[in-house]
């Protein structure tokens, strides 16, 4: 059964570029049955959003700023989220914002057994990130914008070393410990289990942050791990296992 998601966007806090890529990313995790964006549409800085709302079937919610310096948009989005929660029409939420004000909302939704996916810029404060089940950086989605095959190939070659260098000893230790946590007696761990536990430990963990589309090539680029492919009796796809060297 497909997961129904409510997508709530903080228009005051998120750039309008790459909305298409953002919605494609959200579709990987469920069906976005509710799509709303909040902001004061009388303000000129939201004009760029108006061009993409119809293309992506996102419903704009008007929220006037009642008091100077107070963010009425946040309050409207939080109230709507709670109304949607009690309507029992969705199985999870996607909160699109870089604002830590939504930390308590994410926590409350998870307390109600809702899956919570966060999307925001890399400047997003840690409390909001860790309050989500998964957090995706918009910068990753920007990097996935369509390019020609030749351009992409050249770019990957140029950035390969830089991407690998971004994998710090702290990240390697996190992966190593997670492998140990789910490994069998011989030290082998199913990569799917490793990926799931990494996500629970660190919601913003994503191989794309380090220049790799999948976890397998990322781990394969680190010389501290072994990878093994095994036949799968129930599928034509092989099972990937990994262990610490």
C-alpha positions, 0 to 999 in steps of 0.5 A: 500500500502506497504511503500518502504524504502531506507536503508543507512548504515554508515559502518564506524560507525556501528558494523556488529553484529546482521545485521539480527536482524536489517533487520528484525526490518526494515521490520516491517516498510516497504519494504527495496527496496534499501539497501546500505552500505558505507565505504572504503572496503580496510580498514581491520576494515570493513572485518566483514561486507563482510561476511554478505552483501551477506546474507542480499542483501546489496550493498556495496558502495566503498568510499576512504578517500581522506583526513586524518581526513575527513569522505568521507563516510558521504558525499557519503551517503548524496549525494546518499540519495538526489539522491534517494529522487528525484528519487521518488522511495521510501516513506521513509529512514532508516539511520543506523548510530550513527553519528550526522553528519546525523542530517541535512540529516534526517531533510531535508528528513522529510521536503520532507515528507519522513518517517525517521527511525534512527538506532544506538547505545545508544551513538548516540547524541540527535540532530540526534535522535530527527531529526528522526520520530523514532529512534531504539537502536541497543542494543535492537536488540541485546537483541532480539537474539534467546534464548531457552525458558528456558534461556529467562524465567530465564533471564526475572525473573533475570532482571525483577526488574532491568528493572522496575527500569529503568523507571524513574519518568521523563518517568512516567511523559511523559506517564502520560502527553501523556495520558492526551493529548489524553484522553476523558472526563472520562480520558480514552485514546486509547493505540494506540493513546498514543503510537503514540504521545509518538513516536512523542514527543520522537523518541527514546521512545521504551518499549523495552528500559525498558525490555518490548516487548510491551507498554501494559505490561510496563504501567501495571508494573507502579502503577500510571495507569489503563488499561482496555480491551474493545470489538472491533466490527470490530475485534477479538482483544480487544482494550486497554485503559489506564488512570491516577489513 
